[in-house]
Amino acid sequence: MKVCIIGAGVIGLTTAYSLARRGHDVSIVEAHDGAGEGASFGNGAQLSYSYVAPLADPSVWASMPSYLLNPDSPLSWRPALELAQWKWLCSFLLACNQRKSRQTTAELLRLAFYSRNCLANLQAQLALNFDLRQAGKLVMYSSDVALKAAAAQVAYQAQLGCEQQVLSTQACLDIEPALAHAAARWVGGVYTPSEDVGDCARFCRQLSQALIHNYPKVKFLYGIQVNGMLVQACKLQALQTSRGDISADAFVLANGSHAATLAARAGLRLPVYPLKGYSITLDAPAADASLPSVSITDSARKIVYARIGDRLRVAGRVEIVGHDMQINAARARSLLTETQELFPTLKADTNAIHPWVGMRPATPTGIPIIGASPVSNLYLNTGHGALGWTLACGSAELLAQQIDGEQSAIDASPYHY
């Protein structure tokens, strides 16, 4: 079968791999000039298989005044005359309750555990080099209230197979001494020793090359803008692109935050909205013990720190501002300031911090949309939010199983359209 995938980020590429190894002819259409150049390029680098606490949780209500009024809040919203934004926000707030948050956690964990296994299988076949390592992760908390809520989450996740520890500040420093300079900031943390880090952009580049080398029936169509969809009798006949129509037997929508706009042209409403995030990337020589080896998340500031190879990736913020891709220089500098306060021995050239912004394609609950759509030959793989890197391989396998009519390896119903 000829399958056309829209999007050459980590979701589209892993989907291409899962379909190609099943013998399909696969074409990947991408607006950028290479693989992994969108939201996959500068993400937080954490493969967060066990710590998947959704953004929509009950704590949002208490933080709402800060989110609305404080321009330096880690989560901010710029109201727009855009119906999609308001619908998404209303659905998001409705999901900010304990029952829904726990349901979402269970469904994300199931997919995350499966995705970890799928990435291991991919690595066994392809042996890609993208600075993958088991770094472990510390999620640090600045208030007793937050740590107590985290402890409750850890207890719940333990019932679902997670192995995590709630630790004192000193115990966290014993695991990661580089945090010692900011010890007074914390009241404790949650440690997950099994978590990984990896360079998602490098993974995308290497996987695209592996697909070309190992699967002759895979082809990449870069620099092509998809402008519309030709749907007749509830079937997608062709993509209408900047280089003419592209036809196939089946199509997969895997173009991240732009999926909702394109789906609307096929008559579908996807509850996917972009959440803007920032990152900077700093030099971090392997011999520098003053920088963290363990992956760090500052829960209060919503900033993550991950050492990938000889670089330190710092990523954070959630901005609900539509598709505004402008880099706010003050936001990027604030990430550097936070990093230097946490690790004061860091010497960084402010002209070489490689600021980046990306759009996380998020559903209100945080559950991705994977599977068939009402358009008979159009499939969906989008809405992964901040967990796209974590969930990519598992999502791809689930979708390929559905396209081929195989029995799903896990219950796929929570992720259906």
C-alpha positions as CSV (number, residue, x, y, z in Angstrom):
1,M,0.0,0.0,0.0
2,K,1.2,3.5,-0.8
3,V,1.1,5.7,2.4
4,C,1.7,9.4,2.4
5,I,2.8,10.9,5.8
6,I,2.5,14.6,6.3
7,G,5.3,15.7,8.6
8,A,9.0,14.7,9.1
9,G,9.3,15.3,12.8
10,V,9.8,12.5,15.3
11,I,6.1,11.4,15.1
12,G,6.1,11.3,11.2
13,L,9.5,9.6,11.0
14,T,8.8,6.9,13.5
15,T,5.5,6.3,11.8
16,A,7.3,6.0,8.5
17,Y,9.7,3.4,10.0
18,S,6.8,1.3,11.5
19,L,5.1,1.3,8.1
20,A,8.2,0.7,6.0
21,R,9.3,-2.3,8.0
22,R,5.8,-3.8,7.2
23,G,6.5,-3.4,3.5
24,H,4.5,-0.3,2.6
25,D,5.6,2.3,0.1
26,V,6.0,5.4,2.2
27,S,6.3,9.1,1.1
28,I,7.0,11.8,3.7
29,V,5.9,15.3,2.8
30,E,7.6,18.0,4.8
31,A,7.4,21.8,4.6
32,H,10.9,22.3,6.0
33,D,14.1,21.4,4.1
34,G,15.1,18.5,6.3
35,A,13.9,16.1,8.9
36,G,13.2,17.1,12.5
37,E,13.3,20.8,12.0
38,G,10.0,21.7,13.7
39,A,9.0,21.0,17.3
40,S,11.4,18.0,17.4
41,F,14.5,20.2,16.9
42,G,15.1,21.9,20.3
43,N,12.8,20.1,22.7
44,G,13.7,19.3,26.3
45,A,15.5,16.0,25.4
46,Q,13.9,14.1,28.3
47,L,12.4,10.7,27.5
48,S,10.0,10.8,30.4
49,Y,8.5,7.4,30.5
50,S,7.5,7.3,34.2
51,Y,6.8,11.0,35.0
52,V,3.9,12.0,32.7
53,A,1.9,14.2,35.0
54,P,-0.5,16.1,32.6
55,L,-0.5,19.8,32.4
56,A,-4.3,19.7,33.1
57,D,-4.4,19.0,36.8
58,P,-6.2,20.5,39.8
59,S,-3.3,22.8,40.8
60,V,-4.1,25.0,37.7
61,W,-7.0,26.6,39.4
62,A,-5.0,28.0,42.3
63,S,-2.3,29.2,39.9
64,M,-4.8,30.9,37.5
65,P,-4.3,34.5,38.8
66,S,-0.6,34.2,38.3
67,Y,-1.0,32.7,34.8
68,L,-3.3,35.5,33.8
69,L,-1.6,38.5,35.4
70,N,2.1,37.7,35.8
71,P,4.1,38.2,32.6
72,D,7.0,36.1,34.0
73,S,4.7,33.2,34.9
74,P,6.0,29.8,33.5
75,L,2.5,29.4,31.9
76,S,1.0,32.4,30.2
77,W,-1.9,33.1,28.0
78,R,-2.4,35.9,25.4
79,P,-6.2,36.1,24.6
80,A,-6.9,36.1,20.9
81,L,-10.0,36.6,18.8
82,E,-9.7,32.9,17.8
83,L,-12.5,30.4,18.4
84,A,-10.1,27.5,18.5
85,Q,-8.1,29.0,21.4
86,W,-11.2,29.6,23.5
87,K,-12.6,26.1,22.8
88,W,-9.3,24.6,23.7
89,L,-9.0,26.6,26.9
90,C,-12.5,25.7,28.0
91,S,-11.9,22.0,27.4
92,F,-8.5,22.3,29.2
93,L,-10.0,23.8,32.3
94,L,-12.8,21.2,32.4
95,A,-10.0,18.5,32.5
96,C,-8.3,20.2,35.5
97,N,-9.7,17.8,38.1
98,Q,-8.3,14.9,39.9
99,R,-10.4,12.2,38.3
100,K,-9.5,13.3,34.8
101,S,-5.9,13.9,35.7
102,R,-5.5,10.4,37.1
103,Q,-7.2,8.8,34.1
104,T,-4.9,10.7,31.7
105,T,-1.9,9.7,33.8
106,A,-2.8,6.0,33.5
107,E,-3.3,6.3,29.7
108,L,-0.1,8.2,29.1
109,L,1.9,5.8,31.3
110,R,0.6,2.8,29.3
111,L,1.6,4.4,26.0
112,A,5.0,5.6,27.5
113,F,6.0,2.1,28.7
114,Y,5.1,0.7,25.4
115,S,7.0,3.4,23.6
116,R,10.1,2.7,25.6
117,N,10.0,-0.9,24.5
118,C,9.5,0.2,20.9
119,L,12.5,2.5,20.9
120,A,14.6,-0.3,22.3
121,N,13.5,-2.5,19.5
122,L,14.3,0.2,16.9
123,Q,17.7,0.6,18.5
124,A,18.3,-3.1,18.3
125,Q,17.7,-2.9,14.6
126,L,19.3,0.4,13.6
127,A,21.7,1.3,16.4
128,L,21.3,5.1,15.9
129,N,23.7,7.5,17.7
130,F,21.8,10.3,19.3
131,D,23.4,10.6,22.7
132,L,20.8,8.2,24.3
133,R,21.6,7.4,27.9
134,Q,19.8,6.5,31.1
135,A,20.4,9.6,33.1
136,G,17.7,9.3,35.7
137,K,15.5,12.3,36.6
138,L,15.0,14.5,39.6
139,V,11.9,16.6,39.7
140,M,12.5,19.3,42.3
141,Y,9.9,21.1,44.4
142,S,9.9,24.5,46.1
143,S,7.0,24.2,48.5
144,D,5.6,21.6,50.9
145,V,2.2,21.7,49.2
146,A,3.7,20.9,45.8
147,L,5.9,18.1,47.3
148,K,2.9,16.6,49.1
149,A,0.9,16.6,45.9
150,A,3.8,15.0,44.1
151,A,4.0,12.3,46.7
152,A,0.3,11.5,46.1
153,Q,1.0,11.3,42.4
154,V,4.0,8.9,43.0
155,A,1.8,6.7,45.2
156,Y,-0.8,6.5,42.5
157,Q,1.7,5.8,39.7
158,A,3.3,3.1,41.8
159,Q,0.0,1.2,41.3
160,L,0.6,1.5,37.6
161,G,4.1,0.1,37.6
162,C,6.3,3.2,38.2
163,E,9.4,3.0,40.4
164,Q,10.0,6.4,41.9
165,Q,11.2,7.8,45.2
166,V,10.1,10.9,47.2
167,L,13.3,12.3,48.7
168,S,14.6,15.0,51.0
169,T,16.6,17.8,49.5
170,Q,19.8,16.3,50.9
171,A,19.0,13.0,49.4
172,C,18.5,14.7,46.0
173,L,21.9,16.5,46.4
174,D,23.5,13.1,47.1
175,I,22.2,11.9,43.7
176,E,23.1,15.2,41.9
177,P,25.7,17.3,43.7
178,A,25.5,20.0,41.0
179,L,22.3,21.2,42.6
180,A,24.1,22.1,45.9
181,H,24.4,25.8,45.1
182,A,20.6,26.2,45.1
183,A,19.8,23.8,48.0
184,A,17.8,26.5,49.8
185,R,15.4,26.7,46.9
186,W,14.1,23.2,47.4
187,V,12.1,21.2,50.0
188,G,12.6,17.9,48.3
189,G,12.1,16.0,45.0
190,V,11.0,12.9,43.2
191,Y,13.7,10.6,41.7
192,T,13.1,8.2,38.8
193,P,16.3,6.3,38.1
194,S,15.1,4.7,34.9
195,E,14.4,7.9,32.8
196,D,16.5,8.6,29.7
197,V,17.7,11.6,27.7
198,G,18.5,11.8,24.0
199,D,18.9,14.3,21.2
200,C,15.6,14.2,19.3
201,A,16.8,16.3,16.4
202,R,19.8,14.0,15.9
203,F,17.6,11.0,16.2
204,C,15.3,12.4,13.4
205,R,18.3,13.1,11.1
206,Q,19.7,9.6,11.6
207,L,16.4,7.9,11.3
208,S,15.7,9.6,8.0
209,Q,19.0,8.5,6.7
210,A,18.4,4.9,7.9
211,L,15.0,4.9,6.2
212,I,16.6,6.0,2.9
213,H,19.5,3.4,3.2
214,N,17.4,0.4,4.4
215,Y,14.1,0.9,2.8
216,P,14.2,1.7,-1.0
217,K,10.4,2.2,-1.0
218,V,10.6,5.2,1.3
219,K,11.0,8.7,-0.2
220,F,11.2,12.2,1.3
221,L,9.5,15.2,-0.3
222,Y,11.0,18.2,1.4
223,G,10.1,21.9,1.0
224,I,6.5,21.1,0.1
225,Q,3.6,23.0,1.6
226,V,0.3,21.2,1.9
227,N,-2.4,23.7,1.2
228,G,-5.5,21.6,1.0
229,M,-7.1,18.1,0.8
230,L,-9.2,16.8,-2.0
231,V,-12.0,14.8,-0.3
232,Q,-14.6,13.0,-2.3
233,A,-17.2,10.5,-1.0
234,C,-15.6,10.6,2.5
235,K,-12.2,9.5,1.0
236,L,-9.1,11.6,0.7
237,Q,-8.1,11.5,-3.0
238,A,-5.1,13.7,-2.9
239,L,-3.1,16.4,-1.1
240,Q,-3.1,19.7,-2.8
241,T,0.5,21.0,-2.4
242,S,2.8,23.8,-3.5
243,R,4.1,21.3,-6.1
244,G,0.8,19.8,-7.3
245,D,-1.4,17.0,-6.2
246,I,0.0,14.0,-4.3
247,S,-2.1,10.9,-4.3
248,A,-1.8,7.7,-2.2
249,D,-3.9,4.8,-0.8
250,A,-3.7,6.1,2.7
251,F,-2.5,9.3,4.4
252,V,-1.2,10.1,7.9
253,L,-1.5,13.5,9.5
254,A,1.6,13.9,11.7
255,N,2.4,17.6,11.2
256,G,2.2,18.6,14.9
257,S,0.5,21.8,15.8
258,H,-0.5,22.4,12.2
259,A,-2.6,19.3,12.1
260,A,-5.8,21.0,13.2
261,T,-5.7,23.5,10.4
262,L,-5.1,20.9,7.8
263,A,-7.7,18.5,9.2
264,A,-10.3,21.3,9.0
265,R,-9.8,21.3,5.2
266,A,-10.9,17.7,5.2
267,G,-13.9,18.6,7.4
268,L,-12.5,17.4,10.7
269,R,-12.2,19.3,14.0
270,L,-9.1,18.3,15.9
271,P,-8.8,19.6,19.5
272,V,-5.1,20.3,19.0
273,Y,-3.7,23.7,19.8
274,P,0.0,24.9,19.9
275,L,1.7,25.5,23.2
276,K,4.8,27.6,22.6
277,G,8.0,26.6,24.4
278,Y,11.5,27.9,24.5
279,S,14.9,26.3,24.8
280,I,18.6,27.3,24.9
281,T,21.6,24.9,24.3
282,L,24.9,25.5,26.1
283,D,28.3,24.0,25.9
284,A,28.7,21.4,28.7
285,P,32.0,19.5,28.5
286,A,31.8,16.0,29.8
287,A,34.5,16.6,32.4
288,D,32.6,19.5,34.0
289,A,31.2,18.0,37.2
290,S,29.6,21.3,38.2
291,L,26.8,20.7,35.6
292,P,24.2,18.0,36.1
293,S,24.5,14.5,34.8
294,V,21.0,13.6,36.1
295,S,18.1,15.1,34.2
296,I,16.5,17.9,36.2
297,T,13.0,19.4,36.2
298,D,12.2,22.5,38.2
299,S,8.5,21.9,38.9
300,A,7.7,25.5,40.0
301,R,9.4,27.2,37.1
302,K,8.5,24.5,34.5
303,I,12.1,24.3,33.3
304,V,14.0,21.2,32.4
305,Y,17.7,20.6,32.2
306,A,19.1,17.7,30.3
307,R,22.8,16.9,29.4
308,I,23.0,15.5,25.9
309,G,26.5,14.7,24.8
310,D,28.7,17.8,25.5
311,R,25.7,20.1,25.6
312,L,23.2,21.2,28.2
313,R,19.7,21.7,26.9
314,V,17.5,24.0,29.0
315,A,13.8,24.2,28.0
316,G,10.8,25.7,29.5
317,R,7.7,27.9,29.5
318,V,4.2,27.2,28.2
319,E,2.7,30.1,26.2
320,I,-0.8,30.0,24.8
321,V,-0.3,32.5,22.0
322,G,-1.3,30.8,18.8
323,H,1.3,30.1,16.1
324,D,3.5,33.1,17.1
325,M,7.0,31.7,16.3
326,Q,8.8,34.9,17.3
327,I,11.7,34.4,19.7
328,N,11.2,36.7,22.7
329,A,14.8,37.6,23.6
330,A,13.9,38.3,27.2
331,R,12.3,34.8,27.6
332,A,15.5,33.2,26.2
333,R,17.7,35.3,28.5
334,S,15.5,34.3,31.5
335,L,16.4,30.6,30.8
336,L,20.0,31.5,30.9
337,T,19.6,33.5,34.1
338,E,17.8,30.6,35.7
339,T,20.5,28.2,34.6
340,Q,23.3,30.4,36.0
341,E,21.5,30.8,39.3
342,L,21.2,27.1,39.6
343,F,24.7,26.3,38.4
344,P,26.8,29.5,39.2
345,T,30.1,28.1,37.8
346,L,28.6,27.9,34.3
347,K,30.3,30.3,32.0
348,A,28.1,30.9,28.9
349,D,28.5,33.3,26.0
350,T,25.2,35.1,25.7
351,N,25.7,35.2,22.0
352,A,26.1,31.4,21.8
353,I,23.0,30.1,23.7
354,H,21.2,29.0,20.5
355,P,17.7,30.2,21.5
356,W,14.8,28.3,19.9
357,V,11.1,28.2,20.0
358,G,8.8,25.3,19.1
359,M,5.1,24.6,19.1
360,R,3.9,21.6,21.2
361,P,0.7,20.2,19.6
362,A,-1.5,19.6,22.6
363,T,-4.9,18.3,23.3
364,P,-6.8,19.7,26.3
365,T,-6.3,16.5,28.3
366,G,-2.8,15.7,27.1
367,I,-3.9,12.5,25.5
368,P,-2.7,12.2,21.8
369,I,-4.9,11.3,18.9
370,I,-3.8,8.1,17.2
371,G,-5.7,6.1,14.6
372,A,-8.4,6.3,12.0
373,S,-10.5,9.4,11.3
374,P,-14.0,9.8,9.8
375,V,-12.3,10.2,6.4
376,S,-11.9,6.6,5.4
377,N,-8.2,6.6,4.4
378,L,-6.9,9.5,6.6
379,Y,-5.2,8.5,9.8
380,L,-4.1,10.7,12.7
381,N,-1.0,10.8,14.8
382,T,-0.8,14.1,16.7
383,G,-1.6,16.0,19.9
384,H,1.3,14.6,22.0
385,G,2.0,17.9,23.7
386,A,5.4,18.0,25.6
387,L,5.6,14.2,25.3
388,G,6.1,13.8,21.6
389,W,9.7,12.5,21.9
390,T,8.7,10.1,24.7
391,L,5.6,8.7,23.0
392,A,6.7,8.7,19.4
393,C,7.8,5.1,18.9
394,G,4.9,3.6,20.7
395,S,2.4,5.9,18.9
396,A,3.9,4.9,15.5
397,E,3.6,1.2,16.2
398,L,0.0,1.6,17.4
399,L,-0.9,3.4,14.2
400,A,0.8,0.9,12.0
401,Q,-0.9,-1.9,13.7
402,Q,-4.3,-0.3,13.0
403,I,-3.5,0.5,9.4
404,D,-2.5,-3.2,8.8
405,G,-5.4,-4.6,10.8
406,E,-3.2,-6.2,13.4
407,Q,-4.2,-6.7,17.0
408,S,-3.0,-3.6,19.0
409,A,-0.2,-4.4,21.5
410,I,-1.9,-2.3,24.1
411,D,-5.5,-0.9,24.4
412,A,-5.5,1.8,21.8
413,S,-9.1,3.0,22.4
414,P,-8.1,6.0,24.7
415,Y,-6.2,7.5,21.8
416,H,-8.8,7.2,19.1
417,Y,-10.4,10.3,17.4
